[in-house]
Amino acid sequence: MSNLKARTGEAWERFFEYLFPCDKEAPRTEVQEDLSRLGIDVRKAVDRVQKALAAAKGKAELADAHTKRLSAVARLGQVAPPSAVGLRERLRAVIEGKFGGTERAAFFNKLEAAATDADLESLLADIHRLEALSEGTPGAAKPAE
């Protein structure tokens, strides 16, 4: 189908009748036979259309994922840990109040392993970020005081 001018007007008319509905009904098999008889192969065109549709769908999914990522980053940016004064005690209260089972044990283990205020602040920030992501709404997670 590289030489488009080599096809007769009748061939193009039948091709477009196949693609677009018209007043007169023609069975699909008849159209396919006519296209075959005239040497017109629509498989490449159909393949290109399907690839274009898949690319458009992929772009839409990518845009959606990008929007969700920006939303998650915005939620994470809204979480600000409080000052370091009495941080170990506040962390202990937060862990006891919000977690149970293995999560509680894991956070208490991290709390006991924290040696510096920076470690404690990092742990608290992680807890707040986990809360913010699990709640799923921007600004819903407020730092515990």
JOWOZI-V810598 format. One record per residue. N is the residue number from 1. RES is the residue in one letter. SS is DSSP state (@ for helix, = for strand, . for the rest). OMEGA is omega in whole degrees, 0 to 359 (* if undefined). D_FIRST is the distance of its C-alpha to the first C-alpha in Angstrom with 1 decimal. Layout:
N|RES|SS|OMEGA|D_FIRST, N|RES|SS|OMEGA|D_FIRST
//
This chain:
1|M|.|181|0.0, 2|S|.|178|3.8, 3|N|.|186|5.5, 4|L|@|182|6.0, 5|K|@|180|9.4, 6|A|@|181|8.7, 7|R|.|180|8.6, 8|T|.|178|12.2, 9|G|@|180|14.2, 10|E|@|179|15.2, 11|A|@|179|11.8, 12|W|@|179|11.4, 13|E|@|179|15.1, 14|R|@|179|14.8, 15|F|@|180|12.2, 16|F|@|173|14.6, 17|E|@|178|17.5, 18|Y|@|182|16.3, 19|L|@|185|16.2, 20|F|.|179|19.4, 21|P|.|178|22.6, 22|C|.|182|23.8, 23|D|.|183|27.0, 24|K|.|183|26.1, 25|E|.|175|25.6, 26|A|.|179|23.0, 27|P|.|182|23.3, 28|R|@|181|20.6, 29|T|@|179|20.6, 30|E|@|179|20.1, 31|V|@|180|17.1, 32|Q|@|177|15.5, 33|E|@|179|16.6, 34|D|@|178|15.1, 35|L|@|179|11.7, 36|S|@|180|12.2, 37|R|@|181|13.7, 38|L|@|177|11.0, 39|G|.|180|8.5, 40|I|.|179|6.7, 41|D|.|183|7.0, 42|V|.|182|8.6, 43|R|@|179|10.5, 44|K|@|179|9.0, 45|A|@|178|9.6, 46|V|@|178|12.9, 47|D|@|178|13.8, 48|R|@|178|13.5, 49|V|@|179|15.6, 50|Q|@|177|18.0, 51|K|@|178|18.4, 52|A|@|178|19.1, 53|L|@|178|21.6, 54|A|@|178|23.2, 55|A|@|178|23.5, 56|A|@|178|25.1, 57|K|@|178|27.4, 58|G|@|178|28.4, 59|K|@|179|29.2, 60|A|@|179|31.3, 61|E|@|178|33.2, 62|L|@|178|33.8, 63|A|@|178|35.2, 64|D|@|179|37.4, 65|A|@|178|38.7, 66|H|@|178|39.4, 67|T|@|179|41.4, 68|K|@|179|43.3, 69|R|@|179|44.1, 70|L|@|178|45.5, 71|S|@|180|47.5, 72|A|@|179|49.0, 73|V|@|179|49.8, 74|A|@|178|51.5, 75|R|@|179|53.5, 76|L|@|180|54.6, 77|G|@|180|55.5, 78|Q|@|181|57.8, 79|V|.|179|59.9, 80|A|.|180|62.8, 81|P|.|179|65.5, 82|P|.|183|69.1, 83|S|.|186|71.7, 84|A|.|183|73.0, 85|V|.|180|76.5, 86|G|.|187|77.2, 87|L|@|181|73.7, 88|R|@|180|74.5, 89|E|@|178|76.4, 90|R|@|178|73.7, 91|L|@|179|71.1, 92|R|@|180|73.4, 93|A|@|179|73.7, 94|V|@|181|70.0, 95|I|@|180|69.2, 96|E|@|184|72.0, 97|G|@|189|70.8, 98|K|@|187|67.1, 99|F|.|177|66.4, 100|G|.|175|67.7, 101|G|@|184|67.5, 102|T|@|177|65.5, 103|E|@|180|64.1, 104|R|@|180|67.7, 105|A|@|180|68.7, 106|A|@|181|65.9, 107|F|@|176|66.6, 108|F|@|177|70.4, 109|N|@|178|69.7, 110|K|@|179|67.7, 111|L|@|180|70.5, 112|E|@|180|73.1, 113|A|@|182|71.1, 114|A|.|184|70.6, 115|A|.|185|73.0, 116|T|.|175|72.4, 117|D|@|178|71.9, 118|A|@|176|68.3, 119|D|@|180|67.7, 120|L|@|179|69.1, 121|E|@|178|67.0, 122|S|@|178|63.9, 123|L|@|179|64.7, 124|L|@|178|65.4, 125|A|@|178|62.2, 126|D|@|179|60.3, 127|I|@|180|62.1, 128|H|@|179|61.2, 129|R|@|177|57.6, 130|L|@|176|57.4, 131|E|@|183|59.1, 132|A|@|180|56.7, 133|L|@|182|53.6, 134|S|@|178|55.0, 135|E|@|173|56.0, 136|G|.|178|52.6, 137|T|.|180|53.8, 138|P|.|176|54.3, 139|G|.|183|57.9, 140|A|.|182|59.1, 141|A|.|178|60.7, 142|K|.|179|63.9, 143|P|.|179|65.7, 144|A|.|179|68.8, 145|E|.|*|72.1
//
